[in-house]
Amino acid sequence: MNKNIRLLLFAKWISNFGTQLHSLAFPIIVYNQTHSSTILSLAFIAETLPWLFIGPIIPHTLSKKMSDKFILVLCDLMRFLIVVGILNFIKIPYIVLCLIFFLGCFNSIYGSFRTSIIKSNTDDLTLTKTIGISLGVDDLINMLAPVFGALLISIGILPTIFLMADSVSYLLSAFLILKIQSHEDKHLSESESNLNFYHQATEGFHIIWNNIELKWLVILEGIRSLVEGISIPLLILYVTQILLKSESTFAWSRAISSIFSILASLMYIKFEAKLAKGKFVNIGTAF
């Protein structure tokens, strides 16, 4: 594994750890400040919308103008500033909603280019192994970060500390990415150069729309995301108002759910060779 890939993966894992802490603490902070499940739900909508409208369009256009490295560093710095802004304006809900929308914008752009730059710095022989290591550590972080956060909340650590840790993780990620030796070639083919903005923006939508299996997969994944988006505000409302328990109970519930995500990944590793991929996707979606 070359130096560039090591830097990229460490940057990804550090920012992912901060993001997981943010995901745990943010609902608690918003609900404690507003006591409104409506505001909390709007925050989830604000963070998710950019993945629908910004993620599929803007990265395709930016990739023609800037290097992947520059875009990743820019996204990290902007995410740092936005999280600092959330901490400073946390008592003004509608400013926080605007900031969380912009955070979703930069998260969606960052997610697109992170995969692209890993591919551009990895040869075909080691790409599968690199992605496997990347996703494996991601799963580990997704389990450990909520457990770590729940432990800290249960001993009285304020959730705002987690947002501070998240902002620092973006700075560390930007620092590591700056050290990457980039050798990107941004020359476009003639057919790509002739594409206007509308065709560039809608190319991915046309591919999905014209493939019935892919279309159904996207619809099912959208339904799953919708249920997940509804469940988190409902969960914190249930824990705090019906059970009359503290936010540490909510934190532990998120930690336990992350463990089940790891178990689901282990089940995939165990059975993926024995089942057809299409059937396995359907079973996972139903589950």
TIDREN-694957 format. One record per residue (C-alpha): residue number from 0; x, y, z; residue in one letter. Coordinates in pm, whole numbers, always signed. Example, Ala and Ser with C-alpha at 12.3 -4.5 7.8 and 13.67 -1.06 7.14 Angstrom:
2
seq, X, Y, Z, type
0, +1230, -450, +780, A
1, +1367, -106, +714, S
# end
This chain:
287
seq, X, Y, Z, type
0, +0, +0, +0, M
1, +161, +325, -114, N
2, +199, +642, +93, K
3, -82, +828, -85, N
4, -332, +553, -7, I
5, -222, +535, +357, R
6, -271, +912, +393, L
7, -609, +897, +221, L
8, -733, +610, +437, L
9, -614, +767, +762, F
10, -778, +1097, +662, A
11, -1100, +910, +582, K
12, -1101, +716, +910, W
13, -1023, +1022, +1124, I
14, -1301, +1229, +968, S
15, -1537, +928, +980, N
16, -1474, +889, +1354, F
17, -1555, +1258, +1405, G
18, -1866, +1227, +1187, T
19, -1992, +931, +1391, Q
20, -1951, +1129, +1714, L
21, -2130, +1421, +1546, H
22, -2418, +1192, +1441, S
23, -2456, +1072, +1797, L
24, -2433, +1412, +1967, A
25, -2619, +1637, +1722, F
26, -2974, +1500, +1784, P
27, -2917, +1526, +2160, I
28, -2792, +1885, +2136, I
29, -3073, +2001, +1906, V
30, -3343, +1838, +2115, Y
31, -3200, +1973, +2442, N
32, -3192, +2325, +2300, Q
33, -3531, +2325, +2124, T
34, -3737, +2046, +2289, H
35, -3889, +2013, +1943, S
36, -3894, +1688, +1749, S
37, -4008, +1895, +1448, T
38, -3683, +2095, +1446, I
39, -3489, +1771, +1487, L
40, -3670, +1617, +1189, S
41, -3609, +1930, +981, L
42, -3238, +1902, +1065, A
43, -3228, +1549, +923, F
44, -3408, +1669, +610, I
45, -3168, +1962, +571, A
46, -2867, +1732, +595, E
47, -3012, +1474, +353, T
48, -3144, +1700, +74, L
49, -2797, +1782, -67, P
50, -2737, +1411, -132, W
51, -3037, +1423, -366, L
52, -2963, +1745, -555, F
53, -2599, +1843, -492, I
54, -2422, +1506, -476, G
55, -2529, +1377, -821, P
56, -2466, +1707, -1005, I
57, -2195, +1930, -856, I
58, -1909, +1674, -826, P
59, -1940, +1587, -1196, H
60, -1899, +1955, -1284, T
61, -1626, +2033, -1029, L
62, -1416, +1738, -1147, S
63, -1369, +1919, -1479, K
64, -1235, +2233, -1309, K
65, -1030, +2130, -1002, M
66, -812, +1849, -874, S
67, -968, +1588, -646, D
68, -709, +1672, -380, K
69, -801, +2043, -381, F
70, -1173, +1962, -358, I
71, -1124, +1723, -63, L
72, -915, +1977, +131, V
73, -1169, +2252, +54, L
74, -1456, +2032, +175, C
75, -1272, +1948, +498, D
76, -1200, +2315, +572, L
77, -1556, +2419, +495, M
78, -1694, +2139, +715, R
79, -1466, +2256, +996, F
80, -1601, +2612, +967, L
81, -1964, +2492, +948, I
82, -1936, +2275, +1261, V
83, -1775, +2568, +1448, V
84, -2068, +2779, +1328, G
85, -2318, +2523, +1459, I
86, -2150, +2533, +1798, L
87, -2173, +2913, +1808, N
88, -2534, +2940, +1683, F
89, -2676, +2628, +1847, I
90, -2946, +2831, +2028, K
91, -3083, +2974, +1701, I
92, -3253, +2673, +1537, P
93, -3307, +2812, +1189, Y
94, -2946, +2924, +1151, I
95, -2844, +2574, +1259, V
96, -3077, +2426, +994, L
97, -2909, +2639, +727, C
98, -2564, +2537, +847, L
99, -2656, +2168, +860, I
100, -2782, +2197, +499, F
101, -2445, +2332, +387, F
102, -2271, +2060, +589, L
103, -2474, +1805, +394, G
104, -2365, +1975, +69, C
105, -1995, +1941, +148, F
106, -2043, +1590, +290, N
107, -2203, +1476, -36, S
108, -1927, +1631, -249, I
109, -1656, +1490, -23, Y
110, -1810, +1142, -39, G
111, -1800, +1144, -420, S
112, -1439, +1258, -453, F
113, -1299, +1045, -172, R
114, -1375, +727, -367, T
115, -1246, +882, -689, S
116, -907, +982, -546, I
117, -858, +638, -385, I
118, -916, +476, -725, K
119, -680, +717, -901, S
120, -399, +633, -657, N
121, -445, +254, -659, T
122, -356, +5, -931, D
123, -617, -246, -1047, D
124, -451, -540, -871, L
125, -475, -390, -522, T
126, -794, -182, -563, L
127, -1027, -453, -430, T
128, -802, -519, -131, K
129, -772, -146, -56, T
130, -1147, -94, -70, I
131, -1197, -402, +150, G
132, -959, -266, +415, I
133, -1122, +77, +391, S
134, -1474, -57, +440, L
135, -1366, -299, +713, G
136, -1216, -22, +924, V
137, -1520, +195, +846, D
138, -1741, -74, +998, D
139, -1516, -94, +1304, L
140, -1531, +285, +1349, I
141, -1908, +283, +1300, N
142, -1931, +41, +1593, M
143, -1665, +182, +1826, L
144, -1741, +555, +1791, A
145, -2103, +532, +1918, P
146, -1997, +299, +2201, V
147, -1717, +538, +2296, F
148, -1957, +833, +2276, G
149, -2221, +656, +2486, A
150, -1961, +581, +2754, L
151, -1854, +945, +2768, L
152, -2213, +1076, +2781, I
153, -2299, +830, +3059, S
154, -2020, +976, +3276, I
155, -2134, +1333, +3215, G
156, -1928, +1453, +2915, I
157, -2124, +1722, +2729, L
158, -2235, +1630, +2373, P
159, -2096, +1964, +2246, T
160, -1747, +1820, +2308, I
161, -1823, +1567, +2034, F
162, -1894, +1843, +1784, L
163, -1562, +2003, +1877, M
164, -1390, +1668, +1818, A
165, -1568, +1646, +1483, D
166, -1437, +1988, +1376, S
167, -1081, +1892, +1478, V
168, -1111, +1567, +1279, S
169, -1179, +1769, +962, Y
170, -866, +1977, +1016, L
171, -656, +1663, +1067, L
172, -809, +1509, +755, S
173, -727, +1821, +549, A
174, -368, +1817, +679, F
175, -318, +1452, +576, L
176, -470, +1505, +231, I
177, -243, +1807, +172, L
178, +56, +1573, +205, K
179, -63, +1355, -84, I
180, +152, +1368, -397, Q
181, -113, +1422, -663, S
182, -60, +1320, -1026, H
183, -407, +1373, -1167, E
184, -484, +1410, -1533, D
185, -792, +1624, -1589, K
186, -780, +1625, -1972, H
187, -1126, +1556, -2113, L
188, -1214, +1352, -2416, S
189, -1383, +1536, -2703, E
190, -1719, +1374, -2624, S
191, -1695, +1485, -2259, E
192, -1596, +1839, -2356, S
193, -1901, +1870, -2580, N
194, -2147, +1775, -2305, L
195, -2341, +2077, -2183, N
196, -2417, +2131, -1815, F
197, -2768, +1983, -1840, Y
198, -2641, +1656, -1987, H
199, -2359, +1637, -1733, Q
200, -2603, +1696, -1449, A
201, -2865, +1443, -1563, T
202, -2637, +1168, -1699, E
203, -2660, +961, -1377, G
204, -3038, +1003, -1356, F
205, -3079, +872, -1712, H
206, -2869, +564, -1635, I
207, -3084, +483, -1331, I
208, -3412, +559, -1509, W
209, -3331, +332, -1805, N
210, -3232, +32, -1589, N
211, -3534, -120, -1416, I
212, -3332, -326, -1165, E
213, -3120, -25, -1068, L
214, -3433, +191, -1050, K
215, -3600, -46, -803, W
216, -3282, -74, -597, L
217, -3267, +306, -565, V
218, -3637, +321, -471, I
219, -3594, +52, -203, L
220, -3283, +221, -64, E
221, -3474, +550, -57, G
222, -3753, +389, +146, I
223, -3496, +243, +387, R
224, -3334, +585, +431, S
225, -3677, +740, +487, L
226, -3755, +493, +765, V
227, -3413, +554, +921, E
228, -3463, +931, +906, G
229, -3800, +900, +1080, I
230, -3678, +655, +1343, S
231, -3401, +868, +1498, I
232, -3619, +1170, +1593, P
233, -3887, +927, +1714, L
234, -3633, +733, +1917, L
235, -3500, +1036, +2105, I
236, -3858, +1156, +2161, L
237, -3957, +815, +2298, Y
238, -3654, +790, +2528, V
239, -3679, +1142, +2674, T
240, -4056, +1198, +2692, Q
241, -4216, +856, +2729, I
242, -3948, +660, +2912, L
243, -3829, +978, +3090, L
244, -3469, +864, +3058, K
245, -3153, +1067, +2999, S
246, -2974, +1118, +2668, E
247, -2722, +849, +2769, S
248, -3001, +594, +2712, T
249, -3042, +730, +2359, F
250, -2664, +718, +2308, A
251, -2650, +352, +2415, W
252, -2938, +266, +2182, S
253, -2740, +413, +1891, R
254, -2433, +219, +2001, A
255, -2626, -108, +2012, I
256, -2773, -45, +1666, S
257, -2421, +12, +1530, S
258, -2318, -330, +1666, I
259, -2605, -487, +1473, F
260, -2474, -315, +1159, S
261, -2141, -491, +1212, I
262, -2319, -824, +1261, L
263, -2504, -766, +934, A
264, -2171, -707, +757, S
265, -2029, -1030, +906, L
266, -2337, -1217, +782, M
267, -2270, -1081, +435, Y
268, -1908, -1201, +443, I
269, -2027, -1544, +559, K
270, -2303, -1599, +305, F
271, -2229, -1380, +3, E
272, -2053, -1664, -183, A
273, -2352, -1898, -135, K
274, -2627, -1670, -265, L
275, -2681, -1487, -590, A
276, -2608, -1116, -549, K
277, -2957, -1006, -654, G
278, -3124, -1246, -412, K
279, -2892, -1136, -132, F
280, -2974, -768, -186, V
281, -3347, -851, -171, N
282, -3304, -1052, +151, I
283, -3102, -770, +312, G
284, -3358, -508, +211, T
285, -3646, -717, +348, A
286, -3456, -774, +673, F
# end
